[in-house]
Amino acid sequence: MLMGGKAAICLFLLLFFSLQFHKIHSVELDTISESRFLTDGDTLVSETGIFELGFFQPGSSKNRYLGIWYKQIVVKTVVWVANRDHPLPNATSNMLKISSPGILVLSNNNTMIWSSNTTKTTSSRNVTSKLHDNGNLVLLDQHENVLWQSFDYPTDTLLPGMKLGKNLVTGLEWHLWSWKNNQDPSTGEITWGADTRVYPENKMKQGERIRFRGGPWNNQKFTGISQFNRSLTFTYVVSINKNEISFSYNLDISSIISRVVLNSSGQLESTVWVEDGKKWQLSLTLPRDICDTYNICSAYGSCSVDTVTQSCACLDEKRFVPRNEKSWNSADWSGGCVRRTPLDCKNGSEGFIKYSDVKLPDTESSWFNMSMSLDECELKCLKNCTCMAYANPDPSLAPMGCLLWFEDLKDIRVYPQGSGGQDIYVRMASSELVAQSNFKKSRGAQIKIILPSVLTGILLIGVISTWLWYARRKRTQAKLMGEGGSLTHVSESHEEDLQLPLYSFSTIAIATSKFSTENILGEGGFGTVYKGVLEDGLEIAVKRLSKTSNQGVDEFKNEVICISKLQHRNLVKLLGCCIQGDERLLIYEYMRNKSLDSLIFDKTQSRVLDWTKRFNIIKGIAKGLLYLHHDSRLRIIHRDLKASNILLDQDMNPKISDFGIARSFGGNETEANTHRVVGTYGYMSPEYALDGIFSIKSDAFSFGVLVLEIVSGNKNRGFIHPENDNNLIGHAWSLYNEGKSMELIDANLADSCNPPEVLRSIGVGLLCVQQHAGDRPNMSSVVQMLSGEGTLPQPKEPAFFMNKEFLVADFTSSTYQAGSVSDLTITDLDAR
């Protein structure tokens, strides 16, 4: 009996000390599974030890929470809290485990406190949870598919790669909620997120009251956030399409540790960790000053700050006056401003006056259509008496892009010139327009004294020049009319360069069955392409320029002059053209297998393209580009190379087509600059989309994207990797660095692929999409590399760029839905 008592005591002591030993020696896990739990005192650590998940107590609080913090930073900095509104009472019996059917569950004494509430449940018994090095806690099935992730449920901190906005498919919204105070992580009053109901913009709210507005996105930044720490370079990633509206950012230098925090006092702070000083260095605070307070000057009022005070003024003191002069003069600006001359909206006699360097007004009562030109935008606003102003929210799309406001303009701020404001056109009464016109006339009155004599000389020269031009034009027309066409709309300087047969409009109308809809092959921004058959049985493709296209005439001339001089087996052959009245037609050889995009992006159709055919297509495109860049009579930069502009003949040989926006160079020129950036999202090089600089290296970038698309069967634009949100370029780069490039290939290529050729193609593609144009190979080197010559150099980090698929216009193929979210994605690189 005595021995039995001693044994019980020994067993008790053994259990006691084993429990104490467990508490003293915490465990660092790399994975949580159905058989491996996380208990209080243990932590889950990311792969390289950047972040850590565990239980903590904020400050002097006695409550415990499950959260994520930086592991290597001495100042404990929590970036995410699971049970923020359901604290744990003590440190005993707290556990995080995976429960069937694939749900993370936090419990205390077997009572559930919090769960991941996973929507993607699974029957798999191999569900695991890991913490990534970007701070994202993920729940994975046996195939590494993400079932749930903490990035979808931010608390008060925005990390690089996290999104703000809304998933339009699932309805899930991503926004920040402040802590109640620095010792209580429960949900506070302040939020920061995207208003996605109309034209998207970020807003800070306290409850339902707006405190600060970030302004609309203009393809470089948000117009209400005009100042950045220039020592910090980062990439804005903005996605606006039918699936989601989101804003996020990535750091250009991965070694920098940065975060954005919404604190309980209503400040959005961007901070960077300074290791030498062991502190967080503030780089940006929003709101910056009292003028950032939402709508502080009310309607049509603009706020300004000097070194001492803040004050409000009407947007234009000549045309606007305070609604209540007495209150206004006593610093009560709540009444705002009104037009000095009220609007009357009669017979369309009103008009608009342009104001520059403006933070665009709140878009709460707005409408937009990014495929509408600014001139069309003005007309639409003028026809609606409730429309108060219009603007192009994204100047890089010019001349396309329309945003209308239907109520008084709120939360305006005029910035100093060059500080990031935009142009807005505000509706004014006709008398105000007359006054402005008279002002302009008075300035011109002085030159009227000498104008008659100057005009006489100009008129005489004009009459002679016109007579000479008309005589030459008649001779040219007489020569060409026998061909059945007329070139009255093509500039005389190019007529002699055409060297093409001219078809009559009636001939082409017969060939296409009067442009029957049954013969439509495709439609683009400049018109429709029809299949046709000439009288001799020759099959043709007819590109009919849209009569409403604002850009089409110049592009039509450009394509005729350009392609008429080009002859190569990998370029589509232009058979002739027709220019008659308002009709402009291009007649091409017919490609039986249509365009590349119709095959490779279709999971069924793509089966007809085995690896041999795809590799032949890649090499053919490269040879076609080499001819354009180096061997043709003109040095041609295509500027719109993409899958839909690669046509395939009956033997699947590729033909580069659509030279509407191509540019030619002379001599040794290799680079040019344009203020009108046109092309297609996902294929544009960063230097072209951002600065308008195009060269043979910008075509090389497009070719690199195309290669990765051909290998993978996925579009760069629209591809989002489920685990890390990378686009196709980023995904290919990640696999390359992990030595897993073969995982990029289309599943349909599993039986036919030649691994050395596949790896060489991916390597060439990554070399072509490198961030800096100077690092990219020219097409001569590309052709040599694809032929198997030499060892490929190591590519540098690419431009993760699909996404500036938000906001350079795809004039040739993109369609925008009026009044709804556009199918558009943009990345702004190096915002500073």
C-alpha positions in Angstrom: 0.0 0.0 0.0 2.9 2.3 0.9 4.7 1.4 -2.3 1.6 2.2 -4.3 1.3 5.6 -2.7 5.0 6.4 -3.5 4.5 5.3 -7.1 1.5 7.7 -7.5 3.5 10.5 -6.1 6.4 9.8 -8.4 4.1 9.7 -11.4 2.5 13.0 -10.4 5.9 14.7 -10.0 7.0 13.2 -13.4 4.0 14.7 -15.1 4.4 18.0 -13.3 8.0 18.5 -14.3 7.3 17.3 -17.9 4.7 20.0 -18.2 7.0 22.6 -16.8 9.8 21.5 -19.2 7.4 21.9 -22.1 6.5 25.4 -21.2 10.2 26.4 -20.8 11.2 24.9 -24.1 8.9 26.3 -26.8 8.9 24.7 -30.2 9.3 26.4 -33.6 7.1 24.7 -36.2 7.3 25.1 -40.0 3.9 23.4 -40.7 0.6 22.8 -38.9 -1.2 19.6 -39.9 -4.0 17.5 -38.7 -1.6 15.7 -36.4 0.6 18.7 -35.5 -0.9 21.4 -33.4 0.3 24.9 -32.3 0.1 25.3 -28.6 0.6 28.5 -26.5 4.3 29.1 -26.2 5.1 27.5 -29.6 5.4 29.4 -32.9 5.0 28.8 -36.6 7.9 30.3 -38.5 8.1 31.3 -42.2 10.6 29.5 -44.4 13.5 31.9 -44.0 12.5 33.2 -40.6 11.1 36.6 -41.5 7.7 36.2 -39.9 6.4 34.2 -36.9 2.9 33.2 -35.8 2.1 32.6 -32.2 0.3 33.8 -29.1 1.0 37.2 -27.6 -0.2 39.9 -25.1 -0.3 43.5 -26.3 1.3 45.9 -23.9 0.0 45.6 -20.3 -3.2 43.8 -21.4 -3.9 40.4 -19.8 -5.7 39.2 -22.9 -3.9 36.8 -25.3 -4.2 36.8 -29.0 -3.1 34.7 -32.0 -1.1 36.9 -34.3 1.8 37.3 -36.8 4.8 39.5 -36.2 8.3 40.1 -37.5 10.6 37.4 -36.0 14.0 39.2 -36.4 12.9 42.7 -35.4 13.6 43.5 -31.7 10.6 45.8 -31.4 7.7 43.4 -31.5 5.6 44.5 -34.4 2.3 42.6 -34.9 1.0 42.7 -38.5 -2.1 40.5 -38.2 -4.4 39.2 -35.5 -6.8 36.2 -35.8 -9.1 36.6 -32.8 -9.0 40.4 -32.5 -12.5 40.6 -31.2 -12.4 37.4 -29.2 -9.5 37.5 -26.8 -8.2 34.4 -25.0 -8.5 34.7 -21.2 -5.2 33.1 -20.3 -2.2 31.1 -21.6 -3.4 27.7 -20.6 -5.0 25.2 -23.0 -4.8 27.5 -26.0 -4.4 25.6 -29.3 -4.5 26.2 -33.0 -5.2 23.1 -35.1 -6.7 21.9 -38.3 -10.2 20.5 -38.0 -12.2 18.6 -40.6 -13.1 19.5 -43.3 -10.0 21.6 -43.7 -10.6 24.5 -41.3 -8.1 26.3 -38.9 -9.6 26.4 -35.4 -8.4 28.3 -32.4 -9.6 26.9 -29.1 -9.3 27.4 -25.4 -10.1 24.4 -23.2 -11.7 22.8 -26.3 -14.0 25.8 -26.8 -13.7 27.3 -30.3 -12.7 31.0 -30.1 -12.0 31.6 -33.8 -11.9 29.7 -37.1 -10.8 30.4 -40.6 -14.4 29.8 -41.8 -13.0 28.3 -44.9 -15.3 28.4 -47.9 -13.2 26.0 -50.0 -13.6 22.9 -48.0 -11.9 19.7 -49.0 -12.3 16.0 -48.3 -8.5 15.6 -48.3 -6.8 14.3 -45.1 -3.6 16.1 -45.9 -4.5 19.7 -45.2 -1.6 21.8 -43.9 -1.0 25.4 -42.8 2.2 27.4 -43.5 3.4 30.9 -43.0 5.0 32.4 -46.1 7.9 34.8 -46.0 5.6 37.7 -47.1 3.6 37.3 -43.9 0.7 35.4 -45.4 -0.7 32.5 -43.4 -2.2 30.0 -45.8 -4.2 26.8 -45.5 -3.3 24.3 -48.3 -4.8 21.1 -49.6 -2.7 18.1 -50.6 -2.1 19.7 -54.1 -0.8 23.0 -52.5 -4.0 24.8 -53.6 -4.9 27.7 -51.2 -8.1 27.0 -49.3 -7.8 30.1 -47.1 -5.2 32.9 -46.5 -4.8 35.6 -43.9 -4.1 38.2 -46.7 -7.8 38.0 -47.5 -8.6 39.2 -44.0 -6.3 42.2 -43.2 -6.4 43.8 -39.8 -4.6 47.2 -39.4 -1.5 46.5 -41.5 -1.0 46.4 -45.3 2.1 44.4 -46.3 3.6 44.3 -49.7 1.5 42.0 -51.9 -1.7 42.5 -49.8 -4.7 43.8 -51.6 -7.3 46.5 -50.8 -10.5 46.4 -52.8 -13.2 43.8 -53.6 -13.4 40.4 -55.2 -16.4 40.9 -57.5 -16.9 37.1 -57.9 -17.1 36.1 -54.2 -18.0 39.5 -52.8 -15.1 39.4 -50.4 -13.8 42.9 -49.5 -10.3 43.7 -48.5 -9.8 46.8 -46.2 -7.9 47.8 -43.1 -9.5 48.3 -39.7 -7.6 50.1 -37.0 -7.0 48.7 -33.5 -9.1 50.3 -30.7 -5.9 51.5 -29.1 -2.3 50.4 -29.0 -3.0 47.8 -26.4 -6.4 46.6 -27.7 -6.3 45.0 -31.2 -10.1 44.7 -31.3 -11.8 46.3 -34.3 -11.6 50.1 -34.1 -13.6 52.9 -35.7 -11.2 53.8 -38.6 -11.2 52.0 -41.9 -9.2 52.4 -45.1 -10.3 50.7 -48.3 -11.6 51.1 -51.8 -14.9 52.6 -52.7 -15.8 50.2 -55.6 -19.3 51.4 -56.4 -18.3 53.8 -59.1 -14.9 54.9 -60.4 -12.6 53.3 -57.7 -10.7 55.3 -55.1 -9.5 54.7 -51.6 -11.2 56.4 -48.7 -10.5 56.6 -44.9 -13.7 56.5 -42.9 -14.7 56.8 -39.2 -17.9 54.8 -39.2 -19.8 56.2 -42.1 -18.1 59.6 -42.1 -15.3 60.1 -44.7 -12.2 61.5 -43.1 -9.8 61.4 -46.1 -9.9 60.5 -49.8 -7.0 59.2 -51.8 -8.4 60.4 -55.1 -8.9 58.5 -58.4 -6.0 56.4 -59.9 -4.3 58.1 -62.8 -2.0 55.4 -63.9 0.9 56.8 -61.9 -0.6 57.4 -58.4 -3.7 58.4 -56.6 -4.2 62.1 -57.2 -4.8 62.7 -53.5 -1.5 61.2 -52.6 1.1 63.4 -54.3 4.2 63.0 -52.0 6.4 60.0 -51.5 9.6 59.3 -49.8 12.1 59.3 -52.7 14.4 56.8 -51.0 11.7 54.2 -51.2 10.9 52.8 -54.7 7.9 50.5 -55.1 5.5 49.2 -57.6 1.8 50.0 -57.4 -0.3 47.1 -58.7 -3.8 48.1 -59.7 -6.3 45.7 -61.1 -9.7 46.7 -62.3 -11.6 44.0 -64.2 -14.7 41.9 -64.1 -13.3 39.7 -61.4 -11.9 42.2 -58.9 -11.0 45.8 -58.1 -7.8 45.9 -56.1 -4.9 48.1 -55.1 -1.6 46.7 -53.7 2.1 47.5 -53.8 5.4 45.6 -54.0 8.8 46.8 -53.0 11.5 47.0 -55.7 14.2 46.0 -53.2 13.2 42.9 -51.4 15.7 43.4 -48.5 13.7 46.5 -47.4 11.2 45.8 -44.6 8.2 48.1 -45.0 4.6 48.2 -43.9 1.5 50.5 -44.0 -0.4 50.8 -40.7 -3.8 52.4 -40.0 -3.5 53.6 -36.4 -6.4 54.2 -34.0 -6.0 58.0 -34.2 -6.9 58.0 -37.9 -3.4 58.2 -39.5 -2.3 56.0 -42.3 1.5 55.6 -41.8 4.0 54.0 -44.2 7.2 53.0 -42.3 10.5 51.4 -43.1 12.6 49.4 -40.6 16.1 50.9 -40.0 18.3 48.2 -38.6 21.1 50.5 -37.5 18.8 52.6 -35.4 16.6 49.6 -34.4 13.5 51.6 -35.2 10.6 52.2 -37.6 11.3 55.2 -39.8 8.2 57.1 -41.0 8.2 57.7 -44.7 4.6 58.9 -45.4 1.6 60.0 -43.3 -1.9 60.4 -44.5 -3.7 62.7 -44.1 -0.7 65.1 -44.4 -2.3 68.3 -43.3 -5.6 69.9 -42.5 -6.3 70.5 -46.2 -6.5 66.7 -46.6 -9.5 66.7 -44.4 -12.4 65.4 -46.5 -14.4 68.2 -48.2 -13.1 70.8 -45.7 -13.9 73.7 -48.1 -17.2 72.1 -49.3 -18.5 72.4 -52.9 -16.2 74.1 -55.4 -13.9 75.2 -52.6 -10.1 74.6 -52.6 -7.9 74.4 -49.6 -4.4 75.8 -49.2 -1.8 75.7 -46.4 1.0 78.2 -45.7 3.5 77.9 -43.0 1.1 79.1 -40.3 -2.6 78.7 -41.3 -5.0 76.9 -43.5 -7.6 78.7 -45.7 -10.2 78.0 -48.3 -10.9 79.8 -51.5 -13.4 79.2 -54.3 -12.1 77.2 -57.2 -12.1 80.3 -59.4 -12.9 83.6 -57.7 -13.9 85.2 -61.0 -16.6 82.7 -61.7 -17.5 81.3 -58.2 -18.5 83.1 -55.0 -19.1 81.9 -51.5 -22.6 80.7 -50.9 -22.6 82.7 -47.6 -20.1 85.5 -47.8 -20.4 86.4 -44.1 -19.8 82.9 -42.8 -17.1 82.3 -45.3 -15.1 85.4 -44.1 -15.4 84.1 -40.6 -13.8 80.8 -41.6 -17.0 78.8 -41.7 -16.6 77.2 -45.1 -19.4 74.6 -44.8 -21.6 76.4 -47.3 -19.0 76.1 -50.1 -19.1 78.1 -53.3 -21.6 78.6 -56.1 -21.3 79.8 -59.7 -21.4 83.6 -60.0 -23.7 83.1 -63.0 -26.2 80.2 -62.4 -26.5 77.5 -65.1 -29.5 77.7 -67.4 -28.9 74.7 -69.6 -30.7 76.1 -72.6 -30.1 74.9 -76.2 -26.7 73.5 -75.4 -25.4 77.0 -75.0 -23.4 76.2 -72.0 -19.8 75.0 -72.1 -16.8 74.1 -70.0 -13.7 75.8 -68.6 -10.5 73.9 -68.0 -8.8 73.9 -64.5 -5.5 72.3 -64.1 -3.4 70.7 -61.3 -6.6 69.6 -59.5 -7.2 66.7 -57.1 -10.2 65.3 -59.0 -13.5 65.5 -57.0 -15.2 62.7 -55.1 -16.4 60.1 -57.6 -19.4 59.1 -55.5 -21.9 60.5 -58.0 -20.1 59.8 -61.2 -20.1 57.7 -64.4 -17.2 56.5 -66.5 -16.4 54.9 -69.9 -12.8 54.4 -70.7 -13.4 53.7 -74.4 -15.0 57.1 -74.9 -12.8 60.0 -76.3 -12.6 63.3 -74.4 -14.5 65.1 -77.1 -17.3 62.5 -76.9 -17.1 62.9 -73.1 -17.7 66.7 -73.4 -20.8 66.1 -75.7 -22.3 63.5 -73.3 -21.9 65.9 -70.4 -23.3 68.8 -72.3 -26.4 66.9 -73.2 -27.2 66.1 -69.6 -28.2 69.2 -67.5 -27.2 67.4 -64.3 -23.6 66.8 -65.4 -21.3 69.3 -63.7 -17.9 68.4 -65.0 -15.9 65.9 -67.0 -12.3 64.7 -67.1 -10.0 62.0 -68.3 -9.0 60.2 -65.1 -6.1 58.5 -66.8 -4.0 60.8 -69.1 -2.0 57.9 -70.4 -5.1 56.7 -72.2 -5.4 60.0 -74.1 -7.4 60.8 -76.1 -9.6 58.0 -74.6 -11.1 58.0 -71.1 -14.2 59.8 -69.8 -15.3 60.4 -66.2 -18.5 62.5 -65.5 -19.7 64.1 -62.3 -23.4 64.7 -61.7 -23.5 66.7 -58.5 -21.6 69.6 -57.0 -17.9 68.9 -57.0 -16.7 68.0 -53.5 -13.3 67.5 -51.9 -11.3 69.5 -54.5 -7.8 70.7 -53.9 -5.6 72.7 -56.3 -2.0 71.6 -56.1 1.1 73.6 -57.1 2.0 73.2 -60.8 3.7 69.9 -61.4 2.7 68.3 -58.1 0.4 65.6 -59.4 -3.0 67.3 -60.1 -5.0 66.7 -63.2 -7.2 68.6 -65.7 -10.9 68.9 -65.1 -13.5 70.7 -67.3 -16.2 72.4 -65.3 -19.6 73.4 -66.7 -20.2 77.1 -67.0 -23.0 79.4 -68.2 -22.7 80.7 -71.7 -22.0 84.3 -70.5 -18.9 83.1 -68.7 -17.7 81.5 -71.9 -18.3 84.8 -73.8 -16.4 86.7 -71.2 -13.5 84.4 -71.5 -13.7 84.6 -75.3 -13.8 88.4 -75.2 -10.7 88.4 -73.0 -8.9 86.4 -75.6 -10.1 88.7 -78.3 -8.9 91.8 -76.5 -5.4 90.3 -76.3 -5.5 89.6 -80.0 -6.7 93.1 -81.0 -3.2 94.5 -81.1 -2.0 92.2 -83.9 -5.1 92.9 -86.1 -3.4 96.1 -87.3 -0.8 94.2 -89.2 -2.9 91.1 -90.0 -4.5 92.3 -93.3 -1.2 92.7 -95.1 0.2 89.4 -93.8 -3.1 87.6 -94.8 -2.8 89.0 -98.4 0.6 87.5 -98.9 -0.5 84.2 -97.3 -3.7 84.1 -99.5 -1.7 84.6 -102.6 0.7 81.8 -101.8 -2.2 79.6 -100.8 -4.1 80.1 -104.1 -1.0 79.2 -106.1 -0.2 76.2 -103.9 -3.8 74.9 -104.1 -3.9 75.2 -107.9 -0.6 73.2 -108.2 -1.8 70.6 -105.7 -5.1 70.2 -107.5 -3.5 69.8 -110.9 -1.2 67.1 -109.6 -4.1 65.3 -107.8 -6.2 65.1 -110.9 -3.3 63.6 -112.9 -2.8 61.0 -110.2 -6.5 60.2 -110.0 -6.8 59.8 -113.8 -3.9 57.3 -113.6 -5.5 55.2 -110.8 -9.1 55.2 -111.7 -8.6 52.4 -114.2 -7.7 50.3 -111.1 -11.1 50.8 -109.6 -10.0 53.0 -106.7 -9.3 56.5 -105.6 -6.6 57.9 -103.3 -8.1 61.2 -102.5 -7.7 60.6 -98.7 -4.1 59.4 -98.8 -1.5 62.1 -98.6 0.2 62.9 -101.9 3.7 62.3 -100.4 2.9 58.6 -100.1 0.9 57.8 -103.2 4.0 57.0 -105.1 5.1 54.6 -102.3 2.0 52.4 -102.3 3.0 49.9 -105.0 -0.3 48.0 -104.4 -3.3 47.0 -106.5 -6.4 49.1 -105.8 -9.7 47.2 -105.6 -13.1 48.8 -106.2 -15.5 48.9 -103.3 -18.1 46.9 -105.3 -15.6 44.1 -105.9 -14.9 43.7 -102.2 -18.6 44.0 -101.3 -19.4 41.1 -103.7 -16.5 39.1 -102.3 -17.7 39.4 -98.7 -21.5 38.9 -99.5 -22.0 42.6 -98.8 -20.0 42.4 -95.6 -22.2 39.7 -94.1 -22.0 39.1 -90.4 -21.5 35.4 -91.2 -18.2 36.3 -92.8 -16.8 38.2 -89.8 -13.4 36.8 -88.7 -12.8 39.3 -85.9 -13.3 42.8 -84.6 -10.9 45.3 -83.1 -10.6 48.9 -82.1 -10.2 50.1 -85.7 -12.8 48.0 -87.5 -14.0 44.6 -88.5 -12.2 41.8 -90.4 -14.3 39.8 -93.0 -13.5 36.7 -95.0 -14.1 37.0 -98.7 -13.6 35.2 -102.0 -12.7 37.1 -105.2 -14.1 36.2 -108.6 -11.0 34.1 -109.4 -11.6 32.0 -106.3 -8.8 33.5 -104.2 -9.7 33.6 -100.5 -9.0 37.0 -98.8 -9.3 38.7 -95.4 -10.7 42.2 -95.6 -10.1 44.7 -92.8 -12.8 47.4 -93.0 -11.9 50.5 -91.1 -14.7 51.7 -88.7 -16.2 55.0 -89.9 -16.5 56.1 -86.2 -12.8 55.3 -85.4 -11.0 58.5 -84.4 -7.6 57.0 -84.9 -8.2 54.9 -87.9 -7.3 57.2 -90.9 -3.7 57.7 -89.8 -3.3 54.1 -88.8 -4.8 53.0 -92.2 -2.3 55.1 -94.1 0.5 53.9 -91.9 -0.4 50.2 -92.5 -0.7 50.6 -96.2 2.6 52.5 -96.6 4.5 50.3 -94.1 3.4 46.8 -95.1 3.5 47.4 -98.9 7.3 47.6 -98.6 7.6 44.4 -96.5 8.1 40.9 -97.9 8.9 38.0 -95.6 7.5 34.5 -95.1 6.7 35.4 -91.5 4.8 38.6 -92.2 1.2 38.6 -93.5 1.0 39.6 -97.1 -1.1 42.7 -98.1 -2.7 42.0 -101.4 -4.2 45.5 -102.0 -6.5 48.2 -100.7 -9.6 50.2 -101.4 -10.2 53.8 -100.6 -13.5 55.1 -101.9 -15.5 57.8 -100.2 -15.6 57.1 -96.5 -14.7 53.5 -97.0 -11.1 52.3 -96.3 -10.4 48.6 -96.8 -7.2 46.5 -96.6 -7.1 43.2 -98.4 -4.8 40.5 -96.9 -4.1 36.9 -97.8 -6.5 34.7 -95.9 -5.1 32.7 -93.0 -7.0 29.4 -92.7 -6.0 28.8 -89.0 -6.9 32.3 -87.9 -5.0 33.9 -85.1 -2.7 32.3 -82.5 -4.8 33.4 -79.5 -7.8 31.5 -80.8 -5.8 28.3 -80.4 -3.3 28.5 -77.5 -5.8 30.1 -75.0 -8.5 27.5 -75.7 -8.0 24.3 -73.7 -9.5 22.2 -76.4 -8.2 24.0 -79.5 -4.7 24.2 -78.0 -4.3 20.4 -78.4 -3.7 20.9 -82.2 -0.5 22.8 -81.3 2.0 20.2 -80.1 5.5 21.3 -79.0 7.1 21.0 -82.4 4.4 23.4 -83.9 4.7 25.8 -81.0 8.5 25.9 -81.2 8.3 26.5 -84.9 5.8 29.4 -84.2 8.2 30.9 -81.7 11.2 30.8 -84.1 9.1 32.1 -87.0 7.9 35.1 -85.0 11.5 35.8 -84.0 12.6 35.7 -87.6 9.8 38.0 -88.7 10.8 40.5 -86.0 14.5 40.2 -87.0 13.5 41.1 -90.6 11.5 44.1 -89.4 14.2 45.4 -87.1 17.3 44.8 -89.2 16.7 43.5 -92.7 13.7 45.3 -94.2 13.9 48.5 -96.4 12.5 50.3 -93.4 13.5 49.7 -89.8 10.1 48.9 -88.3 9.0 48.8 -84.6 5.7 46.9 -84.5 4.6 48.3 -81.0 1.6 45.9 -80.8 3.0 42.4 -81.0 0.6 40.0 -79.3 -1.0 36.6 -79.8 -4.1 38.0 -81.6 -1.7 39.7 -84.1 0.0 36.4 -85.0 -1.9 34.7 -87.9 -1.4 31.0 -88.8 -1.4 29.6 -92.3 -2.6 26.1 -93.3 0.8 24.7 -92.2 0.7 26.6 -88.8 3.5 28.9 -90.0 3.2 32.2 -88.1 2.6 35.6 -89.9 3.0 38.9 -88.0 0.0 41.1 -88.8 -1.6 44.5 -88.0 0.9 47.3 -88.6 -1.5 50.1 -87.8 0.6 51.6 -85.0 4.0 50.5 -86.3 6.7 53.1 -86.6 9.6 53.2 -89.0 13.2 54.5 -88.4 15.8 55.7 -90.8 19.6 55.4 -90.6 20.9 54.2 -87.3 17.9 55.3 -85.2 16.8 52.6 -82.8 14.7 54.5 -80.3 12.0 57.2 -80.2 9.5 58.8 -77.8 5.8 59.5 -78.1 3.2 61.2 -76.0 0.5 58.9 -77.3 1.1 55.5 -75.9 -1.0 52.8 -77.7 -0.7 49.1 -77.5 -2.0 46.2 -75.4 -2.0 45.5 -71.7 0.3 42.7 -70.7 2.6 43.1 -73.7 4.0 46.6 -73.2 7.5 47.2 -72.0 7.7 49.4 -68.9 9.7 52.2 -70.5 7.1 52.5 -73.3 4.0 52.4 -71.1 5.5 54.8 -68.6 7.6 57.2 -70.6 6.5 56.6 -74.2 10.0 55.3 -75.2 9.8 52.6 -77.8 12.6 50.7 -79.6 13.5 47.3 -80.9 13.9 46.4 -77.2 10.2 47.2 -76.5 9.3 44.8 -79.3 11.7 42.2 -77.7 9.7 42.6 -74.4 6.4 41.8 -76.2 8.1 38.8 -77.9 9.2 37.6 -74.5 5.7 37.7 -73.1 4.4 35.9 -76.2 7.0 33.1 -75.8 5.9 32.5 -72.2 2.2 32.5 -73.3 2.9 30.0 -76.1 4.8 27.7 -73.7 2.3 27.9 -70.9 -1.0 28.2 -72.8 -1.9 31.1 -70.4 -2.4 34.8 -71.0 -0.1 37.1 -69.2 -3.0 39.5 -68.8 -5.5 37.9 -66.5 -3.2 35.2 -65.1 -3.0 35.3 -61.3 -1.2 32.5 -59.5 -3.5 31.4 -56.7 -0.7 31.2 -54.1 1.3 34.3 -54.6 -0.8 36.5 -57.0 2.0 36.6 -59.5 1.1 37.3 -63.1 2.5 34.9 -65.8 5.9 36.7 -66.0 6.3 36.6 -62.2 5.2 33.0 -62.1 7.7 32.0 -64.8 10.4 33.9 -62.9 9.6 32.2 -59.6 9.7 28.7 -61.2 13.0 29.6 -63.0 14.6 30.5 -59.7 13.4 27.4 -58.0 14.7 25.2 -60.9 11.1 24.2 -61.8 10.7 25.8 -65.2 9.2 22.7 -66.7 6.2 23.1 -64.5 5.3 26.2 -66.6 4.4 24.1 -69.7 0.8 23.6 -71.0 -0.5 20.3 -69.8 -1.3 19.4 -73.4 2.4 19.4 -74.1 3.3 16.6 -71.6 3.7 14.0 -74.3 5.2 16.0 -77.1 7.6 18.5 -75.4 11.4 18.5 -75.9 12.7 19.6 -72.5 15.9 21.3 -73.7 13.9 23.3 -76.3 11.3 24.2 -73.7 13.9 25.3 -71.1 15.7 27.3 -73.8 12.5 29.0 -74.9 11.6 29.9 -71.3 15.1 31.3 -70.8 14.9 33.4 -73.9 11.5 34.6 -72.9 12.8 35.7 -69.5 15.8 37.5 -71.1 13.4 39.4 -73.3 11.2 40.6 -70.4 14.0 42.0 -68.2 13.2 45.2 -66.4 15.8 47.4 -68.2 15.7 47.6 -72.0 19.5 47.6 -72.2 19.6 44.1 -70.7 17.3 42.6 -73.3 18.8 40.8 -76.3 18.1 42.0 -79.9 16.3 39.7 -82.2 19.4 38.6 -84.0 20.7 37.2 -80.7 17.3 35.7 -80.0 17.2 33.8 -83.3 20.7 32.5 -82.6 19.8 31.4 -79.0 16.6 29.6 -80.2 18.6 27.7 -82.8 20.6 26.2 -79.9 23.8 28.2 -80.3 25.7 28.8 -77.1 24.8 28.9 -73.4 22.0 31.3 -72.4 23.0 34.1 -70.1 21.3 34.4 -66.7 18.3 36.6 -66.9 17.9 39.5 -64.4 14.7 40.1 -62.6 11.8 40.8 -65.0 9.3 43.7 -65.1 6.3 42.1 -63.3 4.3 44.1 -65.7 1.0 42.7 -66.9 -0.5 44.9 -64.7 0.6 49.0 -66.3 -2.8 45.4 -67.9 -4.2 49.4 -65.6 -3.6 51.9 -67.6 -2.3 52.2 -71.0 -4.9 51.7 -73.6 -5.5 48.6 -75.5 -7.0 50.5 -78.4 -6.9 47.5 -80.7 -8.8 44.9 -78.7 -9.9 46.1 -75.2 -13.6 46.7 -74.5 -14.8 48.9 -71.7 -18.2 48.7 -70.3 -19.8 52.1 -69.9 -20.7 52.9 -66.3 -19.2 49.8 -64.9 -15.9 48.4 -63.9 -13.5 48.3 -66.8 -11.6 45.1 -67.8 -8.3 46.8 -67.0 -5.2 46.1 -65.0 -2.2 48.4 -64.4 1.0 48.4 -62.6 2.8 51.7 -61.9 6.5 51.1 -61.6 8.9 53.1 -59.5 6.3 55.4 -57.9 8.3 57.6 -55.5 
